[in-house]
Amino acid sequence: MATLVDPVEAFFSGINSVVGRLLLAFAGVMAGFGVCLVSAGWPTNAGTLWGLLTVGVLFWWGMYGGWFYVGLLAFIGIFAFLWSFAYDCYPKLSFFGLFNSAVIYYSPLTFAENRWLYALGLCLGVSFCYWVLPYLLRRLVGRKAQPFDQSNANQRLRR
């Protein structure tokens, strides 16, 4: 019996180390920061420094009044999804939540000149690639994963 396996989920399941998952989660946060940085047109002003100072963006959210709570929830979401990803609770969904929380948290970089629309489009494009392309790739390859059978493996070793 062939089972369908998501390649992204399989990749995340192959990383058993909490330290390895934390490094990968940090890369996810930096990817979210990169989406906002690309959408803002790679600013080289003080905004970039605020973006690099993680807690500094929270104060930047404070300039927008009640929207501060959106930034605060995104900041908390980054750490909640980081914990969830590091300890293997639905790793594909946790990494997706981590990336989207980072995009929302760093989005004040894109508020000038309505660049947040570019960030939204880029985030939707990355999300499409994250959820749909692995299934299309698996369909193009045309192979299905075979479940591992320990008894069959032992018989092959005896021969």
Legacy VTK file of the C-alpha trace (Angstrom):
# vtk DataFile Version 3.0
C-alpha trace
ASCII
DATASET POLYDATA
POINTS 159 float
0.000 0.000 0.000
1.454 3.356 -1.021
1.009 6.372 1.189
1.185 9.991 0.154
3.953 11.894 1.898
4.445 15.625 1.886
8.125 16.349 1.056
8.247 19.430 3.281
6.815 17.522 6.218
9.300 14.729 5.567
12.172 17.227 5.526
11.105 18.728 8.841
10.583 15.275 10.361
14.143 14.357 9.385
15.552 17.053 11.645
15.457 15.552 15.108
17.706 18.014 16.921
16.090 20.895 18.790
19.150 23.021 18.035
18.837 22.236 14.324
15.165 23.144 14.397
15.920 26.408 16.213
18.459 27.339 13.542
15.940 26.520 10.835
13.303 28.549 12.691
15.704 31.489 12.834
16.068 31.161 9.061
12.265 31.315 8.803
12.166 34.538 10.814
14.910 36.000 8.628
12.933 34.946 5.539
9.935 36.893 6.867
12.195 39.867 7.506
13.585 39.445 3.983
10.099 39.560 2.451
9.489 42.902 4.140
12.938 44.181 3.233
12.519 43.261 -0.452
9.037 44.794 -0.493
10.361 48.028 0.968
13.005 48.237 -1.763
16.040 47.472 0.452
15.979 50.711 2.456
19.340 51.821 3.758
18.054 54.317 6.284
17.322 54.061 10.000
14.360 51.779 9.245
16.720 48.947 8.507
18.349 49.359 11.892
14.945 49.261 13.548
14.214 46.072 11.649
17.384 44.454 12.884
16.579 45.314 16.475
13.839 42.790 17.148
12.256 44.527 20.116
12.683 47.917 18.402
10.018 47.015 15.850
7.551 46.610 18.697
8.090 50.276 19.579
7.698 51.138 15.920
4.295 49.449 16.020
3.481 51.783 18.927
3.478 54.751 16.551
0.327 53.387 14.907
-1.910 53.528 17.962
-4.102 50.465 18.481
-2.192 48.569 15.809
0.457 48.096 18.486
-1.507 45.051 19.652
-1.213 43.481 16.202
2.561 43.844 16.427
2.559 42.512 19.985
0.527 39.454 18.959
2.861 38.865 16.006
5.875 39.119 18.349
4.315 36.610 20.745
3.343 34.452 17.751
6.969 34.270 16.614
8.020 32.757 19.939
4.953 30.514 20.223
5.454 29.054 16.752
9.198 28.800 17.387
8.529 26.663 20.450
5.954 24.609 18.563
8.342 24.027 15.666
11.310 23.194 17.876
9.388 20.559 19.811
7.796 18.913 16.762
4.164 19.950 17.096
2.890 19.966 13.490
6.211 21.202 12.070
4.942 22.267 8.641
2.112 24.355 10.063
4.356 25.728 12.833
7.013 26.858 10.358
4.334 28.487 8.207
2.954 30.323 11.253
6.458 31.387 12.239
7.148 32.815 8.784
3.818 34.664 8.619
4.217 36.040 12.146
7.625 37.387 11.143
6.172 39.007 8.009
3.453 40.675 10.074
5.899 41.720 12.787
8.365 43.339 10.381
5.675 44.895 8.180
6.162 48.484 9.506
9.173 48.541 7.181
6.687 48.443 4.302
4.116 51.002 5.471
5.737 53.883 3.588
4.281 54.460 0.106
1.862 51.512 0.495
4.665 48.992 0.023
2.744 46.632 2.287
0.795 45.573 -0.812
4.028 44.243 -2.306
4.756 42.429 0.954
1.284 40.908 0.920
1.692 39.719 -2.666
5.151 38.313 -1.997
3.943 36.565 1.164
1.010 35.028 -0.729
3.389 33.870 -3.467
5.733 32.252 -0.969
2.767 30.651 0.792
1.535 29.215 -2.498
4.972 27.782 -3.189
5.140 26.352 0.340
1.779 24.584 0.276
1.144 23.704 -3.389
4.498 23.197 -5.136
5.592 20.156 -3.086
2.431 18.319 -4.132
2.881 19.343 -7.761
6.515 18.254 -7.669
5.555 14.898 -6.210
2.910 14.507 -8.901
5.405 15.364 -11.627
7.863 12.806 -10.350
5.026 10.288 -10.255
6.323 8.244 -7.358
4.598 7.506 -4.138
6.437 6.816 -0.927
6.557 3.218 0.152
6.049 2.519 3.846
9.101 1.100 5.548
8.727 -2.543 6.473
11.286 -3.703 9.022
10.687 -7.411 8.391
11.228 -6.933 4.655
14.465 -5.075 5.330
15.721 -7.897 7.587
14.997 -10.470 4.876
17.014 -8.465 2.365
19.948 -8.310 4.773
19.924 -12.097 5.267
20.325 -12.754 1.549
LINES 1 160
159 0 1 2 3 4 5 6 7 8 9 10 11 12 13 14 15 16 17 18 19 20 21 22 23 24 25 26 27 28 29 30 31 32 33 34 35 36 37 38 39 40 41 42 43 44 45 46 47 48 49 50 51 52 53 54 55 56 57 58 59 60 61 62 63 64 65 66 67 68 69 70 71 72 73 74 75 76 77 78 79 80 81 82 83 84 85 86 87 88 89 90 91 92 93 94 95 96 97 98 99 100 101 102 103 104 105 106 107 108 109 110 111 112 113 114 115 116 117 118 119 120 121 122 123 124 125 126 127 128 129 130 131 132 133 134 135 136 137 138 139 140 141 142 143 144 145 146 147 148 149 150 151 152 153 154 155 156 157 158
